[in-house]
Amino acid sequence: MIEIELAQASDRPAIEALLEASGLPTDGFELALGTAVVAREEGRIVGCAAVEPYGSVGLLRSACVAPPFRGLGLGSRLVDRAEAVAAARGVAELFLLTETAAAWFARRGYEPGAREAAPAALLGSPEFTGACPVSAALFRMRLVRAAPVA
Ligand SMILES: CC(C)(COP(=O)(O)OP(=O)(O)OC[C@H]1O[C@@H](n2cnc3c(N)ncnc32)[C@H](O)[C@@H]1OP(=O)(O)O)[C@@H](O)C(=O)NCCC(=O)NCCS
């Protein structure tokens, strides 16, 4: 059985290893560790998603599922949970940069936008300043605040 739960600080090495294995950046991941969620199967991390919060806006990042577990709805569950955690902490709008999963995020309701239109706080984040190439597409979505989850 796969459980989705908030990440612990001690999970960081395993999360970063998962991101690296999938070719995703780890730069600045510590900024998102406090809101990160993980999928665990028998104690092993097989997926993650996180939000770097910048006041009322956030950068959704590090959505990743280990290859054997893809296509089972796990990525959707992880992003749902990361969105809920961010909303409960006061984030009203999420932005993300992706080179690999634009269609996946569009199916989730994210809308494409111009990278330059991102809030100033995000433009200074590690993903914007270096980890994600200029070719990465920007998506955004407003969050509806639900009951607190964490
Ligand atoms: C993107 C990712 C998190 C999706 O996780 P997942 O658990 O496979 O997703 P789900 O099971 O919730 O969704 C599966 C559906 O999305 C589609 N899908 C999966 N990855 C996709 C992608 N990169 N682009 C477009 N569609 C994708 C599948 O074909 C499937 O479609 P179907 O429902 O019509 O069969 C996972 O593929 C992954 O870790 N990819 C590598 C890392 C990455 O690119 N992350 C995004 C960083 S911004």
The ligand as a Tripos MOL2 file, in Angstrom:
@<TRIPOS>MOLECULE
LIG
   48    50     1     0     0
SMALL
NO_CHARGES

@<TRIPOS>ATOM
      1 C1          4.8610   13.5590  -14.6670 C.3       1 LIG1
      2 C2          4.7320   12.4340  -13.6140 C.3       1 LIG1
      3 C3          4.9560   13.0250  -12.2160 C.3       1 LIG1
      4 C4          3.3240   11.8560  -13.7130 C.3       1 LIG1
      5 O1          3.1860   10.8760  -12.6840 O.3       1 LIG1
      6 P1          2.1980    9.6270  -12.8810 P.3       1 LIG1
      7 O2          2.0360    8.9830  -11.5470 O.co2     1 LIG1
      8 O3          2.6670    8.7850  -13.9940 O.co2     1 LIG1
      9 O4          0.8580   10.3980  -13.3220 O.3       1 LIG1
     10 P2         -0.6300    9.8870  -13.2460 P.3       1 LIG1
     11 O5         -0.6570    8.4030  -13.0840 O.co2     1 LIG1
     12 O6         -1.3400   10.7010  -12.2370 O.co2     1 LIG1
     13 O7         -1.1670   10.2980  -14.6840 O.3       1 LIG1
     14 C5         -0.9470    9.4170  -15.7480 C.3       1 LIG1
     15 C6         -1.4940   10.0190  -17.0330 C.3       1 LIG1
     16 O8         -0.6990   11.1630  -17.3730 O.3       1 LIG1
     17 C7         -0.0080   10.8960  -18.6060 C.3       1 LIG1
     18 N1          1.3510   11.4080  -18.4510 N.ar      1 LIG1
     19 C8          2.2840   10.9500  -17.6010 C.ar      1 LIG1
     20 N2          3.4100   11.6780  -17.7150 N.ar      1 LIG1
     21 C9          3.1570   12.6140  -18.6520 C.ar      1 LIG1
     22 C10         3.9460   13.6550  -19.2070 C.ar      1 LIG1
     23 N3          5.2040   13.8640  -18.8340 N.pl3     1 LIG1
     24 N4          3.3640   14.4450  -20.1280 N.ar      1 LIG1
     25 C11         2.0990   14.2350  -20.5390 C.ar      1 LIG1
     26 N5          1.2990   13.2510  -20.0490 N.ar      1 LIG1
     27 C12         1.8440   12.4510  -19.1210 C.ar      1 LIG1
     28 C13        -0.0310    9.3890  -18.7780 C.3       1 LIG1
     29 O9          0.0630    9.0200  -20.1330 O.3       1 LIG1
     30 C14        -1.3790    9.0450  -18.1830 C.3       1 LIG1
     31 O10        -2.3760    9.3380  -19.1160 O.3       1 LIG1
     32 P3         -3.7780    8.5030  -19.1310 P.3       1 LIG1
     33 O11        -4.4660    8.8070  -17.8140 O.co2     1 LIG1
     34 O12        -4.5160    9.0470  -20.3030 O.co2     1 LIG1
     35 O13        -3.4040    7.0640  -19.2560 O.co2     1 LIG1
     36 C15         5.7160   11.2760  -13.8950 C.3       1 LIG1
     37 O14         5.5470   10.8300  -15.2180 O.3       1 LIG1
     38 C16         7.1800   11.6560  -13.7040 C.2       1 LIG1
     39 O15         7.7020   11.5280  -12.6040 O.2       1 LIG1
     40 N6          7.8530   12.0800  -14.7930 N.am      1 LIG1
     41 C17         9.2730   12.4050  -14.7370 C.3       1 LIG1
     42 C18         9.5210   13.6570  -13.9370 C.3       1 LIG1
     43 C19         8.8280   14.8620  -14.5310 C.2       1 LIG1
     44 O16         8.9170   15.1290  -15.7220 O.2       1 LIG1
     45 N7          8.1100   15.6040  -13.6700 N.am      1 LIG1
     46 C20         7.5060   16.8610  -13.9870 C.3       1 LIG1
     47 C21         8.4360   17.9220  -13.5020 C.3       1 LIG1
     48 S1          7.8680   19.5480  -13.8070 S.3       1 LIG1
@<TRIPOS>BOND
     1     1     2 1
     2     2     3 1
     3     2     4 1
     4     2    36 1
     5     4     5 1
     6     5     6 1
     7     6     7 2
     8     6     8 1
     9     6     9 1
    10     9    10 1
    11    10    11 2
    12    10    12 1
    13    10    13 1
    14    13    14 1
    15    14    15 1
    16    15    16 1
    17    15    30 1
    18    16    17 1
    19    17    18 1
    20    17    28 1
    21    18    19 ar
    22    18    27 ar
    23    19    20 ar
    24    20    21 ar
    25    21    22 ar
    26    21    27 ar
    27    22    23 1
    28    22    24 ar
    29    24    25 ar
    30    25    26 ar
    31    26    27 ar
    32    28    29 1
    33    28    30 1
    34    30    31 1
    35    31    32 1
    36    32    33 2
    37    32    34 1
    38    32    35 1
    39    36    37 1
    40    36    38 1
    41    38    39 2
    42    38    40 1
    43    40    41 1
    44    41    42 1
    45    42    43 1
    46    43    44 2
    47    43    45 1
    48    45    46 1
    49    46    47 1
    50    47    48 1
@<TRIPOS>SUBSTRUCTURE
     1 LIG1         1 GROUP 0 **** ****
